Structures are given as structure tokens and as C-alpha cells.
């Protein structure tokens, strides 16, 4: 499949932002487990969407930044922060995961979940992992996730490109690009990046990795 046939991801998520946000109320259990017991100065949410995981990070950090390509979702995140009382601890910035608007060694804790699989081509996915490595402080840690062939929705062993429709109220469908990772491919892309993988696993049909900044 030609990824270009799926349209621009920014315009796609701007188009569905309000409805999408209503279905994304709670932080994932895997994210909550990863954050449990952590307390840091600066945190980063890459592909923050409506800010649900930025909120969880803000509870563990003196300051948290959410980055997303969709301005519509960033608007939803700002509204969420205001309504739920964490606006003073969070900022939201327009940016690309493969070119993060974040200084080197700037963050102690990060999550990069449900976003990697929307990037194309592979070089951009690996570069986004490099960008996360660049942004992490020497002792920083992050959680990365991507949708996996291990999900019972799929009957494939190898990674592949696809589109999955989002259905808006009224029945209009909006196609969204995904690269569905095999667990082995996910580990291979991590190994090809500057990140130092600590632990990988599959949970709820997603590949997860706890990673740190490169040693040395």
C-alpha cells in the first residue's frame, strides 16, 4: 500500500479531533503502571492527542509537555488541562515526532504511545525513536508502544501497512494510516535507533518497550 494514499495525518486528525477526543478519556493501564512510583522534574508526551497521558505525566513531574502534529487535538488537550486542573503543570506544542521541538537531554520521563505506528516511511519511524533518545536526559526513561500483529484483529505474522477507518457521527468515514508491527520488527526498529531498550513485551495487542537514553 502506498502510504501517500492515506492522506496527510495532520489534516486527518484535525478532521476527527473532537469526536476522537471523546473516546479517549482515560490513560492506558500500561502507562499508569510505567509511571507508578516515579517523580521527575520534566516529562514529555510524544503524540499527546487530547492530553490524557500528559495529565498522568503532570501528576509525576514538575512540568510536562505534550507534542502533537494535530492542532485540533492540541486544542482538545488545552481544554482538558483547563477543565481538569493541570494547566499550570502542562504545556502543549505543535510538532512532529520525527523532529521534536525539544532540547537535547531535556526530559527525565516520556511516553510515546499509540503514535509510532502512524508514521511513514520506516525511516521516519526510526528517526522519531532517535529524536526521543536525543530528548531524554542521560538517566531518563520512556515507554514506547505500537499496534502489533499480535492483536486478535489481525491474522498476519509480519508487519504491514494498512488503513483503518474512523467513523464520525453521521456515518462519514476517515481513513487513518497504520503500520502494524510484528513484535520482532518492533524490536528491530528499536535496535536500529539510538535508544537503549530495557524491556519489551506485548500487552493488549500492542508492542511495548521501556527504553532509556543511549549509554555513554
Backbone torsions as a table, in degrees:
resi	resn	phi	psi	omega
1	UNK	NA	136.3	176.5
2	UNK	-80.1	113.8	-179.1
3	UNK	-56.6	-27.8	-177.8
4	UNK	-66.1	-21.0	-179.5
5	UNK	-72.3	-11.0	-177.5
6	UNK	-86.5	-7.8	-179.4
7	UNK	87.2	176.3	-178.2
8	UNK	-79.6	125.0	-177.3
9	UNK	-62.1	-32.0	179.0
10	UNK	-63.8	-48.9	-179.1
11	UNK	-68.1	-33.5	177.8
12	UNK	-59.5	-50.2	-176.6
13	UNK	-78.3	-26.3	170.7
14	UNK	-61.2	-38.4	-176.5
15	UNK	-67.6	-36.6	-175.2
16	UNK	-105.2	5.5	-168.0
17	UNK	-53.5	-49.6	-174.6
18	UNK	-63.9	-48.0	-179.6
19	UNK	-68.5	-42.6	178.6
20	UNK	-57.2	-44.4	-177.5
21	UNK	-61.1	-35.6	-178.6
22	UNK	-65.6	-21.0	-179.6
23	UNK	-97.1	3.1	-175.8
24	UNK	-124.1	67.3	-173.0
25	UNK	-86.4	-41.2	-168.7
26	UNK	-112.1	150.9	173.5
27	UNK	-66.8	147.3	176.3
28	UNK	-66.3	142.8	177.2
29	UNK	-56.7	-36.9	-179.7
30	UNK	-64.2	-35.0	176.6
31	UNK	-69.7	-44.5	179.4
32	UNK	-61.2	-40.5	178.0
33	UNK	-63.4	-42.1	179.5
34	UNK	-62.7	-38.1	-176.7
35	UNK	-81.7	-16.9	-175.0
36	UNK	-53.7	126.9	175.8
37	UNK	80.8	0.1	-178.6
38	UNK	-93.7	145.9	176.9
39	UNK	-146.9	120.5	-172.6
40	UNK	-137.8	174.6	177.0
41	UNK	-84.3	-49.5	-172.6
42	UNK	-131.0	134.8	-178.4
43	UNK	-130.3	157.4	-175.8
44	UNK	-137.2	134.9	174.9
45	UNK	-117.2	106.7	-178.1
46	UNK	-89.8	122.8	-173.3
47	UNK	73.1	54.0	-167.7
48	UNK	-72.4	-17.5	-179.3
49	UNK	58.0	-127.9	-178.6
50	UNK	-86.4	8.7	173.5
51	UNK	87.4	12.1	-177.6
52	UNK	-64.5	-36.7	177.9
53	UNK	-85.2	-24.8	172.1
54	UNK	-62.0	-38.5	177.1
55	UNK	-60.2	-44.1	178.3
56	UNK	-64.4	-38.3	177.3
57	UNK	-67.3	-40.0	-178.6
58	UNK	-61.9	-26.7	177.1
59	UNK	-75.1	-13.5	-177.4
60	UNK	-113.6	-1.9	-173.2
61	UNK	-135.7	156.3	174.1
62	UNK	-67.7	-32.7	176.1
63	UNK	-150.2	146.8	179.8
64	UNK	-133.6	143.8	177.7
65	UNK	-122.3	130.8	172.9
66	UNK	-106.5	131.6	179.6
67	UNK	-117.8	133.2	176.4
68	UNK	-149.9	152.8	179.0
69	UNK	-79.9	-23.8	-176.5
70	UNK	-91.3	118.6	177.0
71	UNK	-69.1	-30.4	176.8
72	UNK	-63.3	-43.3	177.6
73	UNK	-69.2	-35.0	175.8
74	UNK	-62.4	-38.0	175.1
75	UNK	-61.1	-41.3	177.6
76	UNK	-63.8	-38.8	-179.9
77	UNK	-66.3	-42.3	178.2
78	UNK	-61.7	-42.4	178.9
79	UNK	-64.2	-41.0	179.1
80	UNK	-63.0	-45.1	-179.6
81	UNK	-61.0	-40.8	178.7
82	UNK	-66.3	-45.8	-175.9
83	UNK	-70.6	-31.5	-174.5
84	UNK	-103.1	5.0	168.6
85	UNK	80.0	25.5	175.8
86	UNK	-119.4	19.3	-178.1
87	UNK	-62.7	-32.5	-179.1
88	UNK	-70.3	-20.9	-176.5
89	UNK	-104.1	0.3	-174.3
90	UNK	-136.5	145.1	172.7
91	UNK	-129.2	150.0	-177.8
92	UNK	-124.8	131.5	-170.3
93	UNK	-130.0	136.2	174.7
94	UNK	-75.5	129.5	-179.8
95	UNK	-176.2	167.4	-177.3
96	UNK	-103.2	134.7	179.6
97	UNK	-60.3	-26.9	-179.8
98	UNK	-87.7	2.2	176.8
99	UNK	-153.7	67.5	-171.3
100	UNK	-63.7	134.2	176.8
101	UNK	-82.3	57.5	-174.1
102	UNK	-136.5	139.3	179.0
103	UNK	-66.4	159.3	173.7
104	UNK	-60.4	142.2	173.2
105	UNK	55.9	33.1	-169.1
106	UNK	-91.8	-21.2	-171.4
107	UNK	-125.2	146.6	-178.3
108	UNK	-94.9	-23.0	-172.8
109	UNK	-148.6	135.9	-178.2
110	UNK	-148.1	154.2	167.8
111	UNK	-127.4	140.6	179.0
112	UNK	-136.5	78.8	-171.1
113	UNK	-118.8	144.4	175.0
114	UNK	57.3	31.5	-178.2
115	UNK	-132.9	-40.8	-178.0
116	UNK	-50.0	-40.3	-175.2
117	UNK	-71.5	-7.3	176.9
118	UNK	-90.9	-7.7	-177.1
119	UNK	-88.5	144.5	175.9
120	UNK	-149.5	142.7	2.0
121	UNK	-82.7	-168.8	-179.8
122	UNK	-55.6	-38.8	-178.5
123	UNK	-57.0	-36.8	177.9
124	UNK	-70.2	-36.0	177.7
125	UNK	-64.3	-46.0	179.3
126	UNK	-65.5	-39.7	179.4
127	UNK	-63.5	-35.0	177.4
128	UNK	-65.1	-34.6	175.3
129	UNK	-68.2	-38.8	175.2
130	UNK	-61.9	-40.0	178.8
131	UNK	-63.6	-39.5	176.1
132	UNK	-62.6	-43.5	177.5
133	UNK	-60.1	-41.2	179.5
134	UNK	-63.7	-38.3	-176.0
135	UNK	-76.8	-24.3	-177.5
136	UNK	-72.9	137.6	171.7
137	UNK	-66.1	161.5	-177.1
138	UNK	-53.1	-32.3	178.2
139	UNK	-105.4	16.6	-178.0
140	UNK	-77.5	155.0	179.1
141	UNK	-133.0	155.0	-179.6
142	UNK	-147.1	159.5	173.7
143	UNK	-116.0	126.6	179.4
144	UNK	-117.1	139.8	176.2
145	UNK	-138.5	158.3	173.7
146	UNK	-154.3	150.2	178.0
147	UNK	-66.2	143.4	-168.3
148	UNK	-125.4	154.0	171.7
149	UNK	-62.6	-14.1	177.5
150	UNK	-71.2	-14.2	177.5
151	UNK	-64.8	140.5	-177.2
152	UNK	-69.5	-6.3	174.9
153	UNK	-71.1	-24.5	-172.7
154	UNK	-111.0	146.7	177.2
155	UNK	-122.1	57.3	-178.6
156	UNK	-137.1	149.5	178.0
157	UNK	-101.6	-25.3	-178.2
158	UNK	-108.5	153.4	179.4
159	UNK	-62.1	151.6	-178.3
160	UNK	-156.3	159.8	175.7
161	UNK	-93.9	143.9	177.9
162	UNK	-156.1	174.0	168.4
163	UNK	-122.2	143.8	177.5
164	UNK	-128.6	125.3	-175.0
165	UNK	-75.5	141.0	166.5
166	UNK	-102.5	128.7	-178.1
167	UNK	-101.7	118.0	178.9
168	UNK	-82.9	159.8	173.1
169	UNK	-54.4	133.7	-176.2
170	UNK	99.5	-12.1	172.3
171	UNK	100.4	-6.9	178.0
172	UNK	-64.6	136.7	178.6
173	UNK	-110.0	141.2	179.9
174	UNK	-124.3	116.2	-178.7
175	UNK	-74.3	139.5	178.2
176	UNK	-123.2	133.3	179.2
177	UNK	-76.5	138.0	172.7
178	UNK	-135.6	142.6	160.8
179	UNK	-106.0	114.3	-179.5
180	UNK	-87.7	118.1	-175.0
181	UNK	-85.6	137.7	160.0
182	UNK	-77.8	151.5	177.9
183	UNK	-55.3	-39.7	-179.7
184	UNK	-66.0	-38.9	179.1
185	UNK	-67.0	-39.3	177.7
186	UNK	-58.9	-46.9	178.8
187	UNK	-64.3	-35.8	179.4
188	UNK	-65.5	-42.0	178.7
189	UNK	-67.6	-36.6	174.8
190	UNK	-62.7	-42.4	-179.8
191	UNK	-65.9	-30.1	179.6
192	UNK	-78.5	-10.8	-177.9
193	UNK	-94.8	-179.9	178.7
194	UNK	-85.3	-3.3	-179.6
195	UNK	-74.0	156.7	175.0
196	UNK	-109.8	100.3	-179.2
197	UNK	-68.0	131.4	177.2
198	UNK	-96.3	-42.5	-177.1
199	UNK	-156.1	135.8	174.9
200	UNK	-122.6	151.8	178.7
201	UNK	-162.6	169.6	173.7
202	UNK	-115.8	132.0	178.9
203	UNK	-146.9	132.5	177.5
204	UNK	52.3	37.1	177.0
205	UNK	78.6	10.1	178.7
206	UNK	-119.6	145.1	167.6
207	UNK	-81.8	136.2	176.7
208	UNK	-126.7	147.6	173.3
209	UNK	-141.7	131.1	167.2
210	UNK	-91.6	125.1	-172.1
211	UNK	-131.5	161.9	176.6
212	UNK	-133.5	171.9	176.0
213	UNK	-65.5	156.8	-179.2
214	UNK	-61.8	137.7	178.1
215	UNK	-73.3	149.0	179.0
216	UNK	79.0	NA	NA
